[in-house]
Amino acid sequence: MKGRLYVVSGPSGAGKGTICKEFLLLHPEVHFSVSCATRAPRPGEVDGVHYYFITREAFLARRAAGDFLECAEINGDNWYGTPRSIVMEKLDKGQNVLLEIENNGAQQVIRYYPDTVGVFILPPDTHTLIRRLVGRGTEDMERLTRRILKVPSELEAAKGYDALIINDEVDRAVAQLGEVMAGTYVTGKRERDTLSALTRDFADPKVCLELLERYYNEGNK
Ligand code: 5GP
């Protein structure tokens, strides 16, 4: 039997990376797809573990050759993509594969591979999302603003995913991702209400940008 493809996505700051990392520690049988990226490695990041770090030229050549299952240029400066052949090989061998990617790429995968299970990670509330985004300390105000402005369209897309998971407690969110893979998870009222509340807050980006500025200034005092 073929394996199944799981795509975990969500706005930046939702904590999808943490959930996937913890999940994979408990489920080494699931294959995590390491993406190609054109950005520079951050301190501590290892080539072939966190990403395959390649040049823009190499990326675009591989893209033209159809090497990627999906790819996206994120925030207008760096390309990210899922190498197709490794994923297909693992699925053919019957292994489940997990992708942790942003929404545009996730939509491509969901569209082209209808058997894909899409999981959207939600932050518990708007303040937490913005605080987590700023808290990483890896990005300047301009990039943070671009990330915030993308959130409304990401939340809009959330409805098209098979499961919504709230990342308020990592252990619980990880367990719920396990339930998704076991086919026992059902998105409930709490998740739908959280999505509605976030959508309401982000309907006015001005308020969210003010919050961003506040947390950013607090962090840089
Ligand atoms: P970062 O630069 O912080 O590692 O990642 C930026 C964003 O790129 C994150 O939202 C992450 O989920 C997303 N990402 C990582 N790999 C891929 C990929 O292969 N394809 C797409 N579309 N997004 C990716």
Residues whose N, C-alpha, C, O or C-beta is under 5 A from the ligand:
A	BS01	5GP	S35 C36 E70 C71 A72 Y80 G81 T82 E100 I101 E102 G105
